[in-house]
Amino acid sequence: MEKETILYIPSNVKTRSEIFDGYGKHEIIQTLIAAAFITAAAFLIFSFNHSVPFLVVFIMAGIAASVICTTKDKYNQSVVDHAKSMIRFAREQQDFKYKYQKEWGDV
């Protein structure tokens, strides 16, 4: 008779390094790309209204929103990932192979 070996798999072990829960290297890259677009948009708006406080608040709020939208939850899905899944599902072909018929009592 062979000796039975038991394998213990630890829970809550991350497969990648993260700065804080759900926010790692990939999310930093996404945030930096979003920050570049937000900064460009902020300076474009700044060229029209010349308001420095608006410029600073717009950039800071945009970067904060980017961090919030790219941080993954405990199910490993961020707001951006969830929106992508919803759009992909809406674009899929919805083919229903049944027809509406009268009920049995309606003759």
N, C-alpha and C positions, 0 to 999 in steps of 0.2 A: 504494500500500500504506500502511495506517495504522500509526502507531506504537503498539506494544503497551504499555499501562500496567500496572504491577504494583501491587497493593494489599497492603500489609503490615498485618496485624492483630496488635497486640501481645497477648501472653498475660499472664495473671495481673493483669489490670486490673479493679479493683473498680468496680461501677456505683453504689455508694453509699458514704458515709463510714462508717468503722467505728472503734470505740475500739481493739479488737484483733481479730485474725482471727475472723470469724464472729459478732461481737457489735457491733451498731450501735444506731440509734435505736429501731427496732421492738422489739428484744430488751430494751432498757432499760425501755420502757413495760410489756412483759410482766413484767419483774422487779419493777417498782414495784407493779403490781397484785397479784402474788403476795406481795410483802412486806407489803402492807396486810392481806391475809387471814391471813398467818402471824403478824403482830403481834397481830391481834385474837384469834386462837386462843391465842397465848402468854399474853396478859393474861387470857383466860378461864381457862386452866389455872392461871395465877399466883394467881387469886382463891381457888383451892381449896388449893394447897400452900404459898403464900407463900415460895417459894424464888427469890431473886434470881439466883443462878448458873444455875439451870435456865432462867429467863426469858431471860437473855442468850445462853446456848448455844443454846436453841431458836430464837431469832430469827436469830442468826448462821448456824446450820446450815441453816435454811430458806432464807435469802437465797442462801447459797452453792449449795445444791441447785438453786434457781431459775436462777441464772446458768449452772450446768453443763447443766441440761436445755434451756435456750433457745439456747445457743451453737451455731451451725451449723458443720458440718464441711466438708471440701473438696468434698463433693457437694451442698452447700447444703441440708442437711437436719439438723434438730436432733432430739433425743430425743423432744420433744413432737410434731414433725412426723411422725416415723416411727411413733409410737403412733397418731396420727390416721389415717395411711395404713393401718395394720394393722386398725384398727377399721372403717374404711370398706370395706376388702376383705372382712372377715368378714361385714359386713351385706349385701353384694351378693348377688343371687340366684345360686346355684350350680346351673345347669341343665345336666345332662349328657345328651346325646341318644343315648347308646348303652346297650345292654343286655348283661348278662353272658350268654354262651352257652358251650356246651361247646366244647372245643378240637376240632380236626379229627380227632385220633386217638381221642378218646372218642366212641364211638358207642353 
